[in-house]
Amino acid sequence: MHEWRTHTPDGRSLVATREKDAWIVRCGASEAQSPVLDVALIEAIRADAEVVTHSSKVDYGAWTRAQADRIEDEFEQSE
């Protein structure tokens, strides 16, 4: 199992793991799973933003795509 740790632009902890054919992403108190990393990232971030009511309104589209590219590149290199 591979695990990547980082923080969202507004400082929340973000952890992505790859298990078989799915990505599992935890953001704060929320978790999402998808075969597509971008989807798991944005779902976990959005779900946690609903829990964290003081979260800033950051546009995560480009940021999420850049993180997904970086994580997928690292995953491919480690195989």
Number of C-alpha atoms within 10 A of each C-alpha: 6 12 14 13 12 13 12 16 12 10 10 17 15 20 18 24 19 20 13 8 8 14 20 20 28 22 24 20 15 17 19 20 20 16 14 13 25 18 18 23 27 19 20 23 26 16 17 19 19 11 13 13 8 8 13 10 8 10 9 15 10 9 13 19 16 13 16 19 13 11 20 14 11 13 15 8 8 8 6
